[in-house]
C-alpha cells in the first residue's frame, strides 16, 4: 500500500510519489503531526495542545474551538488530495481515522518486521533490501514540525527504539553478505549523528576488521574507549573492549576476512568501464540495493540479472558506472560495460555484435568461428570458467538482450534501460531498481559543489535553479556548468534566463558538448516511438498542468479512448510519463512537459487539438454546473467541435469532487485560453465560480473571473462581459471589497443599459442593492430593490422575481418597522420558488421567513418553516444554507426554552462555518450563542463571543452589524453583574458548557 503521510521529517503528504510539505498552513500540519503518532485513538484536547503549542507560545483559550478550525482545514486538504482519512473533534478529544499502513512510521515498522523474517530464514540479501527500504522512509528529523516536550520525547523514543536498531540491522546484514566497505561507509555517516552510540561502535570494529583494516579498527577502539571512559560510561567502555578482544586480539575467535581474489596465472582480466567519478549525490541507498541484489549471503558475486530503470537524464548510467567501479574487485576476471545504442540515432547493437565484442575483449580470434551460434557457444564456455560483471547499457527492448541472457548465465548482468522491460520481467522476474529525480537537498548540494563558493553567497539563485531542474541530474549538471563558465553572471540572473523553455532545453548544445542537452536526451526517447505515441506525447504538452486524464488526451487526439490509453501505457513504459495510483491519471515531469510543449507547437492541427482538449473541460464543467444549479441558464456559447459526448458525472457530490480535483487544471485552461479561445476563457469561470464560492476558494474565483472579463472584452461579447462583471462583483462583495464590487457593477450596468439587456439590467441592479445591504446601508438597499422589483416582475422569470422579493424583504427586516410587508414578500418568493423547484433557494427563503417569525414571537409558525427547510437539506447539500438553518433553529429553540437543543444547533452552525470558511455565518452563530449564554448569567463568556462576532462582521466590512454588537457590549458592561433568569422545569439547573468556537483567520465568506 502506498504511504500517504510522512512524519519522519516535515509532515508531508506522500501521495502518488510526490512529497508535499506545504499542503497546509503550519498549525494544521502540527495538529496532524500529533494525531499521526497515534491514529485511530482519541487524543484528549489538552494533550493535543501540549503536543502542538510550545511553552513560550500562548495556548488557545478555547481548545475545542481552535482544533475544530484546524480539523476543518485538514478535512478540506484530505478531500483535495483524495486521501482516505477523516479527522473529528469532540469534547473527548481529537480522532484521526486512517489505515496505519498509510503512515510512514508504521510502514517503517512493517517493513522492518519483514526484514527480520528474512534474516531468520537465512535470506540476508532480501533482509537487507527490506531494511534499506525502511530506512529510506526517513527524510529528516522525525516530527520536525514540532518542537514541544511531548514531540521531543516521541522523537527520542523513536530514534532509540526504531531508527538506531534499524540502521544497526542494515550494517549487520551488510556484513553478513560481505559488504564490509559499504558497512564502514554507513557507520561513518551514522557516527556523526550518534557519536556515543555503543551498538554502532561495536559494529564499526567488526566492519573495519571485515574490510581488512585492522589498524583502523584498533585506532577506532582506542579513541572510542577513551571517550566512553572520559564520559563516565565505564560499562560501555568494557563492552567495547570485549568486542575488540573478540575481533582483533584473539585469533581463534577472529572474524574470517575475505581476501581479494586474484585470477589464475595466464587468465585474461577485462576492465572495460567508463571513467569513475568522485561522487553520486543522493544515491547511497540505490548503491546499497545494487550490492544486495548482486551478492549472496557470503558476499560473493551472484549469477543474476538486475534491471535498472529510469527516465531520460536521471543518471542511470552514471549510477551503474559508479557502482561497477566499487564492485569490480569482487569479479576476479573483470567488469565490462557495453552500450547497446537502444535509444541512439546510430543502429542498435544486436546480440551478435555484443557476443563478438566480448570474444574480442577476451582475446579470442573471432574470425576463426564463422557460425554465430558457434560463437555464442564459445563465449558461453569461456565465461563459464570466469567471474565477470557485464553491464548492458542503453537497452531498448527485451528482444535486444533476450538472446544474450543464456550466454551470460554465469555472469552478473545489469540491464540499464529507459524502458520498462515488461516482457523480460514476465519471463525472469528480475529485481528492478528505479532511478528517479534527486531530492531537493541533494540537488542543492550538487549545484553548490560544482558551482563553487559563490553558490553559498547566492543561495536564493541556487534555490531557483533547483526548482527549475526538478531533480534531473543532467539538467543540474548542465546548469552548473553554465554557471561555472559564466562567473560574471549572477546565479539569480541565470535562473531568470533559464525560465525560457527553449534556453533550458537547449543548454549544453554548444562548445564541445554537442548533443548533450536535455532536448537531445529527451529526443532519444521520443524518436523511437511510433507516430501514435509521438502524437499523444506532444498532446500532453498542450495540457496546462502536469497531471492529465486519458479522457482529456483522447478528446484532443480524436481516436477512441481505449486506443489512446494504450499509447499512454507505451509512454509510461518509456518513462516519459508516470501513472500514479489513480488508473486514469498520468503525470509528466516538468522538464518533459516543457519538451512536449515544444513538440505540440509543431503539430499540423495544434489549434484544433487544443480546442478539442479545452472543450472537453468545458463540457465537463457544463455537466457539473447543470447538476449543481439545474435551474440556472448557461451563457450563450458558439458551437463546439462535434463529438459523441456522454456525461461523466451523475450526482452533485461527484460534480463538486471533480471540480475540486481538477481545480489546478481548470485554472490552467482558463489562463491558456485567454487570447486563443476566449469563449472558453470566460465560459469556464462563469460556471466554476459557483463551486469555488461553495468551497471558500475566493482567490481562484477572483482570478478566473478577472481573466474572463478580459477575454469577454477581447471577444466583444457584451452579454458575457456584463455577466462576468456581475459575478466578479458578487465575489468581491463576499470578501469585503465593496468598492471593487460597486465598480464592477456600475460598469456592467452601463453595458446592459446601453445594449438593452433587460434581464441583465435587473440582475445588476439587484446586486447593487445587495452591496448597499452588505455594507449596512439598508435604506438605500430597500429603495433600490423597490425600484427594481417591477422590472423584475415584468420579465416573468420566476427565479429573478423570487430573488428580488426575497432581497427586498431582507432589506426591510434590516431597516425595522416593516415586518408584515417583509413576511408577505418572503411568502411570495416562497411561492415562486416552489414552482421552480430549486431546493437551495427554497430552503434559503424558509430560513429567512422562520428567522423573522422567531423575532416576532410567532414560534409555532417559525417551527413549521424550519421543519419545511430541514426537509430540504438532503436535496440542497449547500453548507452555508444549512449553516444558516442551524443558526435560526438555535434562535427558535432558545425562544422555546430548550437551550440544550439551542446549543447543539449553534455548535453545528459553527462547525459548518468552519468547513465552508464562512465567517459571516459564523458571526451569526456566535451572536446567537452569546445571547443564550448571557441569558444564563454567564456575561464573561457572552462578551467573548460577541467580541469575536463583531470582529468577524467588521472583517467582512459589515460595519453596521459590528457596531450593533459593540453597542450591545457597552450596554452589557453598564449593567454590571447579571442574575440568571429563573427557568421552569430543568432549565434552572442546566449546566452551560463552554462554547466550542473560534475566529476564522484565513479566507472569510
N, C-alpha and C positions, 0 to 999 in steps of 0.2 A: 504494500500500500504506500502511496506517495505521502511524504511528510508535508504537512500543511503549515505548521507553526514551529518556529525555532526560538528557543531562549538560551541556547548555547552560544551567546553573542548578543548583539542587539536583538530585541524582539522583532522577529521578521515573519512575513508571510512567504512561504516557500513553494507556492503552487506552480505547477507546470514548469519546473526547473528555474523559475525566476526567484531571486532573493530580493524582497522589497522590505526595506526597514523604515520607509517613510509613508506607510499606508494609512497612518492616522497621526493625530497630534501626540505630543509626549505623554500627557497624563493618561489618555485612554490606553496607550501602549503599556504604561506602567501597571495599570489595573489588570490588563490582560496577562501581563507577565506573572503577577502574583497568582492569578487564577490558574494559569497553566502549570504551576508547580503542583497543584492538587486538583485535577479535573474530576468532575462528577462527584465532588464533595462540597457541601455548602460551607463557605468560609464566612465566619461572623464578620459583621461590618467593621468592628473595631480592629479586628485582625487585618482586614484589607487596608485600613488606614495606616496601621503600623508598618505594613509591607511597603506602602507607596510613598507616604509623606515622611521626609527626613526630619530630624529633631529641630533643625533651625527653621523649618517651614511651618506655617500656621495650618493645622489640620482643619478640615471643613467643619463649620459649625453644625451642619446637618448632614451627616454622613450618608444617610439613606437617600436624600435628595440629590446630593452630588454624585453618588455612584449610579443612581438612576440615569443621570445625564450621560455619564460615560458608557453605561451599558447600552443606551440608545445608539450612541455613535459606533460602538462595537457591532451591534446588530446590523447597522447600515453597512459597515465595512464587510461583514461576513456575507451579506446579501450581494454586494457588488462583486466580490471575489468568488461567489458561489462556493463558499466554504461550509461544509456540513457541521456547523457548530451553533450553539444557542447559549446566550447568557441572560440570566434573570437576576433581579434584585428584590428581596423581600425583607421583612423585619428580621427573619432568622439569619440573613446574610446573603452573600452572592454565590451563584452557582453557574459554573461553566459546564455545559453538557457537550461532550465530544468524545469520539473514539480515541483513546490514549495513543493508539498506533499512529495518529496524525501529528503527534508532538515529538520533537527531536530527542528529548532526553529519555522518553520511553522507547523510541526507536533505537536509541543507543543501547539500552539495556537488552532489548530483544535481540539485537544483532550480536552483542557480546555473549549472550546465552547460547546462541547458535555456534559462535566460535568455540566456546568451551566444550560443546558437544562434539565438535570435530576433533578437538585436541584429545578428548577421552577416547575417541575412536582411532587415534593414531594418525589422523589426516592433518598433519601440521601445516601443509601448504594451504589447504582450504580454511583452516582455522585462522591463518594469517590474513587471508583475503577478507574474511568476515570482520576480523578485528580492525583492519585498516579502513574498511567501510564505516565502521562505527566511529573511529576517531576523526574521520573526515567531517562528521556532523558538527564538530567543534569549530566555530568561526572566530570566536574571541572570548573574553571573559564571560562566563555564564552570568545571566541576568545583568548584563552591562548597563541596561536602562535603569537599574535600581541600585541605590547606594545606602539603603537603610540597614539597621541592625539585623532585622529578620532576613533580608536578602543576603547579607554578608554571611550569616550563619548557614543558610542553604547552600551558598556558593562554596564555602569552606568544606561543608559536609560532602557536597557532590564531588569536589576535587579529590578529597581524601578517599571517599568510598567508591567512586566510579572512574574518574579521569586518570588518576595515577595508576590504579590497578590495571586499567585497560592498556595504558602505554607500557607498563611492565610486561603485560601479556604479549603485546606486539614484539617487544625486544626478545622475550624468551622464545617465541615462535621463530623469529629470525635466526636465533642461534640454533634452534632445533633443525632448521633446514639448511644450515651452513652459510647464512648471510651475516657473518660476523661484522664485516666492514659496514654494512648498512645499519646494523645494530649500534655500532660505535658512533656513527653519524647522528642517529636519532637520539642517543643518550647525550651527546654533546649539546643538542638543542634543548632537551628536557632539563639538563643540568642548569642552564641559565635561568629557567623559570623556577626550578625547585632545587636550589643548591645543597640543601641539607637532607634531601630525601634518601633515606637509607636503602630502600629497595633498588633505586637507580644506581647508587654507589656500588652495591653488591653486583648488580648486573654488569656494570662497566668493567669491573675487574675481570669477570668471566668473558665479556666480549673482547676486551683487549687481548686476553690470553688466546681466545679462539682465533683472533686475527693475526696471531704470531707477532704480537707486540708486547713481550714480557717486560721489557724495560719500562715502557709507558705504563703498563699495569702496576709495576712496583712504585713508580713515581706517583701515580694517582693515589695508590693506597697510602703512602706516607703522608701526602698532603691532606687527604680526606680524614685519615686517622687523627692527625694533629688538630684539624678543625673541630672534630667531634669532642676531643679532649678539652680544647680551649672553651668550648661551649658548655662544658659540664655534662655532655652526653656520653658518659663512660660506658653505659650498656651498649649503645650503638657502636661505639668505637671497638668494643671487644667482639661484637658480632661481625664487624667488618674484618677484624683481624682473623677470625675463624675462617671466613671465606678466602682471605688472602692465603692462609696456610694451606687450605684445601686445594686451591687452584695453582698457586705458584711455588710453594715451598716443598710440599710433599709429592714427590714424583709418582708414587704409587696411586695417588688419587688425582693426578693432573688430568684435566680435560684433554682428550686427544686433539691434536692440531692437524688440520689438513695441510699437507704440503702442496705447493704449486705443481701440478702435473706437468711433466715435460714430454715432448714427443720422443719416440724412439729414434735412435740414430738413423739417419737416412730418410726419415719420413718428411714429407713436404708440408710446411706450415703456410697457410694463406692468411694474410692480413690485408683485406680489401674493404676498408671503411673510409668514409669521408673524414675530414679533419675533426678532431674533438673541439668542443667549445668549453669555456670556463664554467658556465652556469646555465641551468634551465630553471628559471624562476617559477615557483608555484607548482612544480610538477613532482614533488617529493613522493607523494602517495602513488602517483602513476608509475614512477620508477620502482617503488616497492611492489606494486601489483605485478609488474613485469618480472621482477625477481621471483615472486611467489608462483607465477604461472609457468615458469621455465626451469624450476629446480625441484628435485624430490626432497624427501624428508631428511636425507643426509647431506643436502646442499649440492649434490651432483647435478649436472645438466640433464634435463628430461627430454626424451623424444616426444615432441609435442608440436602442435600448430596453434599459434596465437594470432588473433586478428586485432589490428589497431585501426580504429575508425575515427573520422572527424572531418569537418568541413574544410574548405579551402582556406589556407593561411593560418590554421590554428596551431601549426608546429608539430605535426605528427612525425615527419621525417627527422626533424631536429631532436625530438624526444627519443625516438628509437636509436638514432645515432649516438646520442649521449649515453644511453643505457648500454649499447653494444660495447663502447669503449670501457665502461665499468665492468661489464660481464665477460669480456673476451678471454680473460685469463682462465676462465672455467673450461674453455674449449681448447684442448691442447693442440688441435690441428687447425685452429684459426676461426675467423669470422669473415663473412662476405656479405656485402650489401649491393644488390643489383637493382637498377632502375628498369622497370618493365614498360615504361612510357605509356601507361594506360590512359593518361589524361594529357598527353603531349601532342603537339602538332605533328611530330615525327611518327613513323609507323610503329605500331605496338610490337614489343618483343614477344615472340611466341615461345612455346615450350622448347622447341628445337634450338633456338638461339641461346636460351638460358642453359640448356644442357651443354652445348658446345662451349659456352663461356666458362662454365665450371670445370669442364675437362681441360681447357686450356690453362686455367689457373692452377690445376693440379699437375701441370706439365705433361699431360697425356697428348700424344700426337693425334689430333682429331682426324686428320686426313687418312689415317690407317684404317678407319672404320667408316664405310660408306652408308650402311643401313642405319636410319635414325633410331629404329628400335634397338639395334645392337649398341648404338652409342648410349642410349638411356640405360641399358642393362649394364654396360661397362661402368658408367658413372655410379649406378646404384651399388655395384660391387666395390668400387673404390671407397665410397662413403661409408659402407658398412663397417669398415675397419677404422673409421675415424670419428672423433668427437668434434663436430662442427656446428656453428651457428650460421644459418642462411636467412637473410632478410630480403624479401621480395617487395620492393617499394613501388608505389605508383601503379597498383593493380587496378584494372578497370572492371573485371568481371571474374566470376568463378571459372568460366571456360579457359581463361588465360592461365590459371595456376593449377587447375584440377589434374592435368597430365603430369605435373611435377611432383605432386604430393607422394605418390608411390615411390618415385625415385629418391626423394629426400626423406623417406620414412625413418631413417636412422639419425636424422639431424633435429635440432631445434629450429623450427621455421617460424618466422614472423612475417605476416602478410599485412602490408600497410596500404590502405585504400581510402579514398574519399567516399567510396560507395559502400552501402550496407550489403554485404555479400550473402543474401538470404539463401541462395541455393547451397553455398558452402556450409552455412550454419545448419541447414537442414540435414546435410549429409554427415557432417563430422561433429557438430555441436561444440566448436572450439570456444575457449574463453574469448570474449570480445571486450577490449578496453577502449572506451570512448574518450577522445581528447576534445575538450571543449574550450571556450574562451577563458582567459585568465580572470581571476578576481581583481577588483579594482586596486587592492593593496599591492598585488604583485605587478600589475600594470604600472602603477606609480613608481614602484621600486625599480622596474626595468628602465623606465624613461629616465629616472634620476641618475641611475648608474651610468647610462650611456650618454646622456647629455652632459653630465659633469656638474661642477659646483654651482653654476648659475641656476640650475634647476631648483636648488633649495631656496634661492632668493626669489624665484618666481613661481611659488607654489600654486597660485591661482591659475596661471597659464598651464602648468603641468596637469592640474586637475581637469581643465577644459580639454586638453589633448587626450587624457584618459577617457573622458566622456565620448569624444569623437571616435576613438579607436574601438571602444566597446570590447576590450579584452582580446582583440585579434592580434596575435604576436607579430604577424607580418606587418600589419598596419603600424604597430608600435615601433617595430624596427625601422621602417621607412621614415616615420615621423621623427624618431630620434636621430637618424642620420641627417635629415634635413635641418633639424635644429642645431646639430653639432657643426654642420658645414656653413651655417649662416649665423655665425656668432654675433654679428651686428644687429640681427633681428630679434626683437623681444619675443619671448615664448608666447605671450598673450597675443601679439600681432600675428604670429604664425598660426595659432589656433583660430583666429578670426578668418584668416585667408583660407584655411582648410575646411571651413564650413561650406564652401562651394563644392558641390559633389564631384564635378569633373576634376578639380585640382586634387582632391583627396584620393580619388580612384586612380589617377594617373601618376601619383607621386612614385618616383623610382624609375620611370621610363626616361631617364636622362643620364648623361655621363657614361660611366662604364657599367651601368646597371640596367641595360635594356631588357625588357621582358620580365621584370621582377615586380611590377606594380600590382596593386590589388586588382585592377581591371584585368591584367594578364592572368593572374591566378584564378579569378572567377571565370574568365572566358574559357580556360581549360576544362572546367566542369560543364560549362554551358554548351560548348561547341559539340560535345559528344551526344547531346540529347537529340531525340527525334523532333521533327518540326512541331508536333502537337505539344510536346512538353516545353519546347522553347517558347511557344506562344503563351502557354499557361504561366510560365515563369515571368515573362515580360508583362503579362496582365497583372501579376501581383505587384509589379512596380507602379501600376495605376492606382492601386488601393491606397487610401490615405493613411492607414495605420498598419502596424506590423503584424496584427492579428487579423485573419481573414477566414471566412467560411467557404466551404465548397460551393454553396448555392450562389454566393456573390460572384465567384470566378466563373461559374457555369453561365450566369446571366451575361457576363461580358464576352465569354468565349463563343457561345452560340451552339455548342454541342450539348447532347444530353448530359445531365448531371453525373450519372454513373461513369461515363467516359472521362469526364473532367476529373473525377475523383481518382480514377486510375492514373491519370497523368500526375496528379498531386502526389500519389504514392511513389511514383518514379522520382519526383523531386525530393521526397523525404529520403528515399534510398540513396540519392546523390548528395545528401547532407546540404542541399540548397535551402530547404525549409525544414522545420520541425513540426511534429504533431504531438501536442500535449495530451492531457487526459481526455478532453472532450473529443469524440471521434470525428466531428465535423469542423474542428477549428485547427488552423495551421498558423505557425508563427515563423517569421523570417527575420534573420539577424539584420540589424540596422544597416550595416555596410552592404550586405547583399541586397537589401531593399533599395538602397541608393543605386546600386548597379542595375537592378531590374528596372528602375525608373528610366535609366538611360536607354535601355533596350526597348521599353514601351514607346518611347518617343519615335522609334524607327518603324513601328508597325504601320502598315498601309491604311488600316482602319482605326487608328488610335482614337480619333474623336468619337466614332460610333461606339467603340468598345467602352470608352469612358462613360459615354452617355448611358449605355445599357447597364453598366455596373452601378452608376449613381441612381438610375431609375429603379433598379432593384431595391435599393434602400428607401427610395421614395415610396414605392408600392408597399413595402413592409411598414413604413411609418403610417401610411394611409390606413392599412389594416388595423394597426394598433389604435389609431385615433378613432376609428369608427367603433371599435369595441369600448374605448374609454368614454367617449361622448357621442353616442349614436344619434343624438338629436341636433347636433351642430352641423352646419354645412361646411364644405371644403371650399378653398379658394378656387377660382376658375383657372384651370391649367391647360396648356396646349397639349395636343395629342402626344402620347408616348410611343416609343418603338413597339410595334405589335409583338406580343408574346403570349404563350399559353400560361396564364397566371392562376395558381391555386393558393388561396390564403393559407399561410403557415400558422397563424395564431388563432386560437379557439376561444380563449377566455380573457377577461380583463386582467387577471393576475398574470397570465402569460404575456400579455401586451406590455404591462408595466415592467416585468422582468426583462423582456427583450430590449426595451428602450434603455433600461439601466445598464444592461450588459454591453450594449453596443454604443453607449454614450460617447466614448472617445472616437469611435469610427464615425458616428453621425456628425460630431463637431468637425472632424476632418473633412467629411464630404461637403458640409456647408461651406467651409473655408475654401476648399479646392474648386467648388462650383462657381464661386464668385468670378464674374467676368468671362466665364466659359459656358456655364449652364445656369444662367441667372434665375430661371424659373425654379430650378431645384434649390438654389441658394436661398430663396425666400419661402418656398413652399414647406420645406422640412422644418425650419424654425417655427413657422406659424402653427405647426402641429405638435412638435416636441416640447414647446413651452408649457403646454398643458401638463406634461409629465414632469418636467423639471421643477415647476412650481410645487407640484404634489410632493416631490422628493426633497424640497428645500434647496435645490441647486440653482439659486438665483443668478450667480455669476455666469453659468452656462446659458441661462435664458437670455440674459442681457447681451452676452457675446453673440449668440446666434441671431437674435433679432436685430442687433446693430448691423451685422453683415446683411441680413435680409432687407433692411431699409436701403442700404447702398445698392444691393442687387436689383431691387424693385425700381429704384431711381434710374439705374443704368438701363433697365429693360423698358422703362417708360410705361409701366403698368400702374396707373393711378390707383385703381381699386386695391391692388395688392400692397402698394406703398402705404395707403391710408390705413389698411388693416394691420400691417406690421407696426406702424407708428402707434396705433391704438394699443396693440398688445404690449409693445415696449413700455408704453406709459403705465400700464397696469403693473408690470413688474417693478418699474421704478417706484411706483406708489407703495407697493408692498414692502419694499426695503427702505422706505422712509425718505426717498428722494423726490419730494412733491414738486420741487421746481422743475426738475428734469421731466417729470411726468406731465406737468402742465405745458411745457414747451412742445413736447411730442404731440399732445392732444390738440393744441392750437394749430399746429402745422397740419395735422390730419383733418381738422375741421375746415381749414381753408381749402384743402383739396376736395373734400366731399361736397362742399357747398358750390365750389367752382364748377364741378363736373356733374352736379345734380344727382348724387348718390344718396337717395333718401334714407335707406336703412343705415348707411354709414354715418349720416348726419345725426340720426337718433342715437346710435351706439356711442359715438364720440361725446355727444352732449351728456349722456348718462354717466360716462366715465369722468367727464369734467366735474359734474356734480359730486361724483364719488370721491374725487380728490379733495373737494371742499369738505365733505363729511369726514374724510380720513384725517384732515388737518384740524378738525374741531370747529369748522365753520358751518354748523348745522342749518342756520337760517338761510345762508347763501345756497347751500346744497338743496334745501327744500324748495326754494324759489326756482332753481334751475330744473329740478325734477318736475315741478308743476308745469313749467313752461314746455317741457319736452313730452310730457305724458300724452297730450292729444295727438301729437305727431306719431308717437309710438302706437297708439290705438288705431290711428288711421292706416298704418301699414298692414294691420291684420295678421301680424306674425305673433303667434301666442307666446313664444319664448321671450321676445323683445318686450311685449306688453307686460308679461308677468314680472320681468326684471325691473321695468320702470315702476310698476306699482309697489313691488317689494322694497326697492331702494327709497322711494318717497316715504313709505311707511317708516323705514329705518330713520330717516332724517326727522320725521315728525316726532318719533319717540325720543330722539336725542334732544330735540328742542323742548319737549314737555308741553303739556296742555292740549295735546291733540290726540289723545289716546283712542277715542272712539273712531275717529277718521282713520287712524292707523290700523285699527282692528279690521275695518271694512276693506282697506287696501290689501292687507295680508290675506284675507279670505278670498278676495277677487283673484289675487295672484295664485292662491292655492287651487282655485277652480280651474284656472288656465293650465296650470302645471299638471294637474291630474289628466287633462286631455292629451298632453304631450307624452307623459309617462317617464320623464327624466327623474329617476329616483333621488339623485343627489340634490337637484334643485327643489324637488318636492319636500325632501327632508329638511332642507335649509329653511323653507317657509314655515313648516310645522314648528321648528325650533324657535324662530322669531316670534311666532304667534304665542307659543307656550310661555316664552320669557315675559312677554308683555302681560299675559294673563296672570302670571305669578305676581308681577309688580302690582296689578290691580286687585290682588287678593281673591281672584276667581279660580280657586285651586282645583276644583273638580274639572273645569273646562281645560285648565292648563295640563292636568294629568292626562286628559283624553288626547290632547295634541301631542304630548310627549310619548304616549303609548303608540300613537299613529306613526310618529317619527321613528321610534325604536323598531317598529315592524319593517322599516325601510333600510335599516343599517346593513343587512347582509347584501341587499341588492346594490347599495351605494358603494360601500368599502372605501369611502373617502375619509381619510384620517382627520383633517381639520373639521369636517362637518360632524363626524362622530364625537370629536373632542368637544365641540360647542354643545352638542346634545347632552353630554355628561355634565357640563357646567350648569346648564339650565335644570337638569334633574337634581343636581346638588342644591340649587336655589329652591326648587319645589319641595324636596324632602325636608329641607331646613324649615321652610314655612309651615310644613305639615307637622313639625316637631320630631321628625325621625332623623336625628343628626348622625346616627351611625350610618345610615344609608347615604346621607348628605356627604359625609366624609369619604365614603367609598367612591362616590361618583366624582368628587373633587380630585381625589388622588388619581382616579382613572383618567380624568381630563388632563392632568399634568403629565402623566406618563405618555399619553398620546401626543401632547405638545412636544415632549422630548423627542419622540420618534419622528415627528413630522417637522421638527425645527420651527415650530410656530409660536413665536414669542408673544404675539398679541393674544392668542388664545390662552397661552399660559398665564398672562397677566390677568385675564378674566377669571381663570380658575383660582389664582392666588387671592384675588379680591373677594371672591365668594367664600373661600375657606377662611379668610381673615374675619369675615362677618360672623361665621359660625363660631370660630374660636373666641372672638370678642364677646359674643353673647353668653359664652360660658365662663366669663370672668377671667380670661387669660389675655389681658391687653398687651403684654410684652410680646407674646408670640404674634398677636394680630398686627402690632406695629411693624414687626419684621416682615411679615407677609405683605402688608400694604406698601411698605417702602420698596420691596422687591417688585411689586406690581407697578408702582409708579415709575421705577427705573426702566422697566420693560416698555411701558407706554411711551415714556419720553424718548427712549432709544429708537422707537418707531415713529417719532415725531407726532405722536398722539398727545399733544400738549394739553388739550382740554381735559382728557381723562386723567392725565398725570396731575394736573392742577386740582381736579376734584378730589383725588385721593389725598393729596397733600393738605388740602383744606380739612378733610375728614381727620387726618392725623393731628392737625393743630387743635381741632375741637376735642379729640380724644385726650390730648395732653392737658388741655384746660380743665377737663372734667375731673382729673385726679383718679384715685383708685376706684375700681368698679366692683359692685357687689353682684354676683351671679344671679340671674333671674331664676325664680322658682319654676320648676318644671313638674308637670304631673307625671304620675306613673314612675318609670325608671329613669326619667330624664334627669332628675336632680342628683343621681348617683353615677352618672355616666362618666367614665374616665376619658380624658381628652388626649389622644396620642399626639406626639409632636408631628407637625406637618412634614411630609416627605417631599420637599420641593427644592428647586434650585433655580438660578437665573441663567438663561442662555447667554454664553459669552461669544458664541460664534455667529453664524448666519441667523437672522431673525426674520420671521414671516409676519 
